[in-house]
């Protein structure tokens, strides 16, 4: 069948051939689409990621501030939720912490742009990371198949 005036296709066969060519090109998913899909997929664990809320921050401890006579050089943070506790000390030298109860796993230090550093948990659940970058950071912990992420904390 011949198509109407000025639509650019001489026949249905030409139109079908162009459609086949367009669909063949679309079979390869563009890298940007695949990356966006992976990013959207990470939201499936958002509830687990919001488990560890800050339960203690030494900066907010008024009694500690009253007792301190010298400048505080370390910041103490504790994150607790559903049987997991992450105790952290942040200094200029780095971030030291422990996941309790101790279990095998790894910890990642995250900024808004992604993972800055990562370390394995030792047999006591302890980890040591380098100095955190300025600005908001959080920890993502994978321990014994459980994934949790702490609140954002400005350091």
VOGU-3710 file (C-alpha; in Angstrom, 3 decimals, decimal comma):
1> xxxxxxxxxx> 0,000/0,000/0,000  1,281/3,436/-0,900  1,188/6,009/1,865  -0,356/9,457/1,724  1,144/12,644/0,417  4,417/13,914/1,916  4,708/11,539/4,872  8,084/10,243/3,623  7,288/6,522/3,246  6,721/5,077/-0,135
11> xxxxxxxxxx> 5,068/1,898/1,148  4,179/-0,035/4,250  7,222/-2,223/3,585  9,545/0,810/3,787  7,854/1,924/7,013  8,181/-1,559/8,521  11,838/-1,763/7,499  12,562/1,550/9,227  10,695/0,407/12,348  12,708/-2,846/12,390
21> xxxxxxxxxx> 15,945/-0,869/12,132  14,895/1,485/14,954  13,963/-1,434/17,215  17,236/-3,214/16,465  19,151/-0,120/17,558  17,124/0,091/20,785  18,065/-3,451/21,857  21,334/-2,202/23,365  20,474/-0,384/26,574  22,395/2,892/26,822
31> xxxxxxxxxx> 24,920/2,977/29,701  23,124/5,940/31,292  19,860/3,986/31,420  21,536/0,986/33,051  23,217/3,247/35,623  19,907/4,959/36,434  18,238/1,569/36,843  20,945/0,428/39,270  20,567/3,660/41,253  16,802/3,204/41,457
41> xxxxxxxxxx> 17,285/-0,429/42,506  19,291/0,668/45,568  16,112/2,249/46,968  14,706/-1,230/47,605  16,681/-1,346/50,880  15,885/2,166/52,070  14,046/0,880/55,161  17,052/-1,188/56,225  19,340/1,724/55,507  17,416/3,982/57,857
51> xxxxxxxxxx> 17,710/1,552/60,780  20,714/2,981/62,593  19,763/6,307/64,082  22,137/8,365/66,192  21,520/7,516/69,831  24,497/9,430/71,238  26,623/12,321/70,000  29,264/13,796/72,327  28,789/17,248/70,758  25,215/17,270/72,064
61> xxxxxxxxxx> 26,157/16,010/75,539  25,715/19,052/77,823  27,124/17,258/80,894  30,281/16,362/79,009  30,707/19,977/77,904  30,377/21,173/81,516  33,039/18,722/82,724  35,483/19,340/79,891  38,296/21,682/80,839  40,418/21,189/77,733
71> xxxxxxxxxx> 39,409/21,178/74,096  37,644/17,989/73,104  39,756/16,233/70,482  37,525/13,260/69,709  33,871/13,034/68,853  32,009/10,011/70,160  28,978/8,690/68,271  26,748/5,698/68,922  24,204/4,357/66,433  21,698/1,748/67,641
81> xxxxxxxxxx> 18,889/-0,240/66,069  17,375/-3,703/66,299  20,217/-5,519/68,014  23,095/-3,778/66,230  25,201/-1,035/67,775  27,928/0,931/66,025  30,237/2,873/68,331  32,472/5,413/66,609  35,228/7,828/67,565  36,087/10,563/65,060
91> xxxxxxxxxx> 39,399/12,441/65,341  41,639/14,352/62,954  43,629/11,125/62,561  40,677/9,033/61,446  37,542/7,117/62,294  37,772/4,160/64,678  34,780/2,065/65,555  33,232/-1,193/66,596  30,112/-3,054/65,487  28,407/-4,977/68,284
101> xxxxxxxxxx> 27,723/-7,805/68,519  30,970/-8,620/66,715  30,514/-10,398/63,403  32,334/-10,650/60,074  31,674/-7,917/57,547  32,829/-4,614/56,180  32,222/-0,918/56,690  32,198/1,905/54,144  32,587/5,629/54,805  30,186/7,495/52,492
111> xxxxxxxxxx> 29,740/11,076/51,369  27,020/12,384/49,084  29,219/11,448/46,111  29,784/7,835/47,168  32,250/5,602/49,000  35,354/7,385/50,314  36,990/4,452/52,092  36,182/0,938/53,244  37,575/-1,608/55,692  36,945/-5,136/56,905
121> xxxxxxxxxx> 35,565/-5,705/60,391  38,034/-7,700/62,504  37,101/-10,606/64,783  36,032/-8,121/67,497  33,901/-6,100/65,073  36,443/-3,237/65,063  37,417/-1,081/62,100  39,778/1,801/61,377  39,362/4,340/58,575  41,361/7,401/57,596
131> xxxxxxxxxx> 40,340/10,994/58,310  36,838/11,781/57,093  36,369/14,523/54,512  34,691/17,710/55,742  30,918/17,758/55,512  28,235/15,139/56,008  29,307/11,492/56,152  27,704/8,223/57,138  28,712/4,605/57,540  27,279/1,677/55,612
141> xxxxxxxxxx> 27,856/-1,655/57,308  27,428/-5,132/55,872  27,698/-7,600/58,737  26,777/-11,240/58,407  24,444/-10,566/55,474  22,697/-7,613/57,147  23,043/-4,154/55,568  22,593/-1,018/57,673  23,462/2,631/57,188  23,890/5,270/59,897
151> xxxxx> 22,423/8,750/60,001  24,304/11,497/58,192  26,696/13,286/60,558  28,601/16,497/59,812  32,240/16,180/60,839
//
